[in-house]
C-alpha cells in the first residue's frame, strides 16, 4: 500500500472499522439462524437426523476447503475487492438456501460456508495491515460483533417465522440483511485497491507457514477449540435432556452458553493490550471450560454455573485463536497464510467433532465418555496455550 493511500485510510478509521464490524456480524448469523428452525426444515423435506446434521457439517467442511484459497485470490484481485465479493456471494447463498427446494437448501448452505471462509481468513490480514498496533483489541471487537449477531439471529428466527407468515424460508432469508449492510459500508474501500494487495503473495509465506512449528501450534489451538465448541453446540441440549432437564430448560442453557461466549470479548479487550504475552490467559481459558465440564458431570444441580463457565472459557479460547493469527505473524503476508492454514485445520476438526462425539455417545450408551474426552482435550489445550501464548513470531 502506498503511503498516500495509507494516510487516507488512517484519517477515516471510523468507516473502515464500521465495515469490518459489519462483515464480522455477517460471519455466524446465517449459520446459527438455521438451528431454531431445523425441525421445521426437517418436516418440510422429510429429512432424517443424519441429513439434517449435514446442514451443520457442510459449512464447516466448506470453511476447511476454501480457507487456503483466500490469500492467493486476495493477492490477485485485492483484499478489499475479494471481501466485497465474499459478501455478495454470502447474500447469494442465503437467497439460494431459502429458495424452497432441498437441492437449493444444501447448495445454498455450501455457498454460505465458502463465502464466510474467505472473509474469515482475510479479516485478520486486514487488521494486521491497517491496525498493526491494535490487532488484539479489534479482534476482540469483531469477535463480539460476530457472537452477538449470531445470538440475536438465533433468538429472532422463530418469532420472524411466525410474524412473516411465509414459512421458514422467509425467516432464513432475513439473514441476508447483515451482509447487504456490510457491503454498502464496504463500498468506499474498493477504491483503495486496483490489481493486487502487497504482502499477500502466497507462495513463499504459505511454504514457511506450513513448516513452522508455531504455526501448527496456532492451528492446533484453534482446531481443538472448534472441536470442543461445535460439539457442545450440537449436543448440549441432548446431554441436558438425557440428564432429566426439560426441553425448554435445555434450550435456555444452550442460549446461556452462547451468551457466555460473548463475555470474554468485553473482558479481553483491555487485558490483551497490556499483556507482554498471552500465556496465562491461553492456559486459563480452556482450564475454565474443563472445570465447567467436570462440574456438569459431578454437580448437575449447578448446571447454569457450569454451562456459563464452559461457554466463557470457549469464547475466550476462540478469540485468542483468532488473535494469534495476527499476533504470531511476522507480517501481513504470513498473517493471511497462517489464517488460511489454521482455519483449514480448525474447521476440519470442527466438522469431525459433532459426529465423533455422537458416535462415542452411541457406543458408550451415555454422555460420560464424550464429556471426559472433551475435558481431556481442554486440558491438552492448557499445555498448548503455555507455548502458543509466548510473544514470538513466525518469520519468512
N, C-alpha and C positions, 0 to 999 in steps of 0.2 A: 504494500500500500504506500503511495506517495505521501510525503509529509503534509502537503497541502490538503489532500483528501482526509488524512487523519485529523488535521486541525478542524476541518468542517464537522467531522463526526463528533469529536470530543466537545465541540461547542453546542452540540444538540444531543446530549446524552439521554434526556428525558424521553424523547420519541423513540430512540433506539432501545432503551430499557423497557418501555411500554410494549414495543413489538416483541421483544424477547419473552416477556412475561406472558403475553397473549399466546405466543407459539407454545410455550410450556403448558399453559392451561388447556391446550388442544391435544396433548400427548397421552392422556389417560382416559379422559371423559368419554370418548367414543367407544372405548372398550368396556368401561365399568357400567355404562348405561344399559348394556345388554343383560347383566346379571339379574336385576329385579324383574325383567321381562322374559326371562328364559323359559319359564313354564308355559307362558302364552305362545312363545315361538315353537316350543315342542309340540303343543297341541295343534298348532296351525299346520305343521308338516309331518305330524306323527313320528317325531324323532325319538330314538331310544337314548339311553343315558350316554352311550359312547359317542353317538352322533352329535348330541348336544355338547358334550365335553370338548369335541373337536373345535367348536366355536371359541373356546377359551385357548386352546392349544395353537390354533392356526396363526393368530397374530404374533405369538412368541416365536414360532418357527420362522415367520416372515422377518421378525427382528434379527434372528440369527443369520438368515440367508442374505439379507440386504445390507446389514451394517457394514461389512467390509468394502462394499462398493461405493459408499457415500463419499469418502475422501477423494478417490480418483475422479469421480463425477464433479465434485466441487472444484477440483483443480482445473478441470477442462472448461467448465461453464461459469465458475464464480460462485462463491459461497452464498452471497445474497440471492442470486437467481435460483440456485438449487433449493434453498429454503422456501422461497416463494412457490416454486414448482411442487415441492412436497406438500405445502398447504393446499394447493389446488387439487393435487392427487388425493389428499385426505378427504376433501369435500366430495370428490367424485366417488370415492369408496363408500362414504356414508350414504350417499344418494343411491348407489347401486345396491347396497345392503338392504335398503328399505323399499326396493322395487316390488317385493311381494312374492317372489318365487324362491324355492330352495336353492337353485343354482346361483341366483343373484345374491342370496344371503351368504353363501360360502365364498363366492368370488369377491364380493364387497369386503368381507372380513379380511381376506388376504391382501387386498389393495390397501385397506386401512393399516394393516400391520407394516407393510412395506413403506408407506408414506411416513408413518411415525418413526420407523427405524432410521430413516435419513435425517430427520430433524433431531432425533436423539443423539446421533453421532456428531452432527455439525454444531449444535449449540455450545458444547464445551470448547470446541475450537474457536468459535466466535468470541466467547468470553476471554479465552487466553489471548486472543489478538487485540481486542479493543479495550479490555479492562484487566490487564495483567496484574494490577495491584489489588484487585477486588474479586478474584476468582471465587474464593470460599464464600464470601458474603452473597454474591449474586447467584451462585449455585444453590445456596440455601433458599434464596428468594424464589428462584424458578421451580425448585422442588416443592415449596409451599404452594405456589400457584397451581402446579400440576396436581398435587394431592387434594387441595381444596376444591378445584373444579371437578375432579373425579368424584369426590364425596357429594357435592351438590347435584351432579348429574345423576348419580345413583339414587339420591333422595327424591328427585322430581320425576324420574322416569315413569313410575306408576301413576302418580297424580296427573301427569301430562297425558298419559294413555287414556285416562278416564275423562279428562277435560276436553281433549280434542275430539273424542268420539269417532276416530277414524282408524282405530286399531293400533297395534304395537308398531307397525312401520312408520306411522306419523310421529310417534314419540321418539323412536330412534333417529329419525331424520332431523329432529331439532338439534342434535349434537353438531350438525354442520354449521350452526351459527358461530361457534367458537373459532374454527379455522378461517371462516369467512371474515370475521372481525380482525383476526390476526393478519390475514393477507392485506386487508385495507391499511392497517397500521404499518405494514412492511413495505408498501409501495414506494415511499420516499427513499428506501435503502437501495433500490435497484439501480439507481444512477451511480453508485459507488463502485460497480464492477462492470467490465465490458467483456473480457475474454477469460481471464484466469485469476485465481486467488493466490498471490505469492505466499509461500510457506506451506502449500498443500500438495506439492509434488509428492506423489505417494510412494514411488518405488524404493528409494533408499531408506526413508523413515520406516516404511512397512517392514522391510527386512530387519532393521535394527530393533524394532519393537518386538517382533516375534522371537528374537534371540535374546532378549533382555530378561533376566530373572525377575527384576522388579515389575516389569510389565505383566508377567504371569501371576505375580502376587496381587496386582491390581485386579486382573481378570478373575482370579480365584475368589477374592473378597467379594466382588460383585456377583459372581456366579453362585456362591454359597448363600449370599443374601437373597438373591432371586429365587433359588431353590426353596429355601425355607419359607419365604414370604408368600410366594404364589401357591405353595402347598397349603398354607394356612388360609389364604383367600378362598381356595377351592373347598377345603374340608372342615373349617372351623364349625360351621352350623351343624354338620353331620356329627362331629365329635360331641358337641353340646347336646344334641338331640339324643344320642345314644346314652349320654350320662343322665338323662331324665329331664332335661330342660324342655320348655315349651317351644314351639316354632317361633312364636313372637319374641321370646327372650333370646333365642339363638340368633335371630335376625338382628336384634338390637345389639347384641355383643359383637356381631360381625361389623356393624357400623361403628361401634365403640372402638374396635381395634384400628379401623382406618382413620378415625379421628385422632387417636393417639399417635399415629404416624405423622401427623402434621405438627405436633408439638415441638419435636426437635428442630424443625425448620426455623422456628422462632428463637429457640434457645441457642442454637449453634451459630447463628449469625454474629452475635457479639463475641462469642467464645473463640471461634476459629480465627478471627482476625488477630487475637492476642497470643495465640499459641505459637511456640517455636516449632513444634511438630504436633502430630495428631495421634501419638501412640496411646495415650491413656484413654482418649475418647473412642479410639478404634478397638480397644480392649473392652471398655465398659459397655458399649452399645450391644454387642452380642451377648455379653455376660448378663445384661438386664433381660434380654429375650430368653436366655436359658433359665433364668430364675422364674420367669413367667410360665414357662413350660413345666418346670418341676412343680411349681405351685398348683398348676392346673391338674396335675396328676395326683398330688398329695393332699391338697386342701381345696376341693372343688367348691366349698361354701363361699370362698373369696374369689370366685370366677371373675367378676368385674375388675378387681385389682390385678389379677394375673394377666388377663387379656389386655388391659391397658399397658402393663409393663412390657409384655411381648410386643405390642404394636409400636410403642415408643422406641424400644430397642431396635426393631427392624427399620423403623422410619429413619432413625439416626444413622444406621448402617448403610441404608440406601443413599442418603445424602452424602455421606463420606465416600461411598463408592463412586458417585458421580464427580465429587470434588477432586478425588485422587487423579482423575484423568488430567485435569489442568495443573494440579499441584505437583505431580510427579513427572510431567513432561517438560523437557528442556526448551522446547519451542512449539510454535503453533502447528507445524507440520507433524511433529511427533504426537501432539495432543490429538490431532484428527485420526492418525493411525492407531493410537492407543485406545481411543474411544471406539473405533470400529472393531478392534480385536477384543476388547473387554466385553463389549455388548454382544458380540457374536457368541462368545463362550458363555457369558452370563445368561442370555436368553435361551440358549440350548439347554442349559441346566434348569432354567425356569420351566421350559416346556416338559422336561422329564419329571420334575418334582411332583406335580399333582397325580400323574399316572403311577409313579413308583410308590408314593405314599398310599394311594388307594389299593395298589396290589399288596403291599405289606399288611394293610388292614384286613383284606380278604384272607390272606394266608395265615395271619395270626389269630383272626377272629375277634380282635379288639383293637382299640386305638393306642394301647400302651406302647407296643413296639414302634409304631410310627412316631409317637411323641418322643420316645427315647432316642431314636435316630436323629430327629431334628435337634434335640438337646445336644447330642454329641457333635453335630455339625456346628452348632453355635459355639461350643467350647473350642472346636478347631479354629473357628474364626477369631476367637480371643487371641490365640497364639499367633495367627497370621497378622492380626492387627498390630501387634508389637513390632513387626517387621515392616509392613507396608506403611505404617504411620510415621516412619522416620523421615526427616527433612532431606531427602536425596532426590536426584533427578535422573531420568533416562536421557542420555545424550546420543547423538548420532556418531 
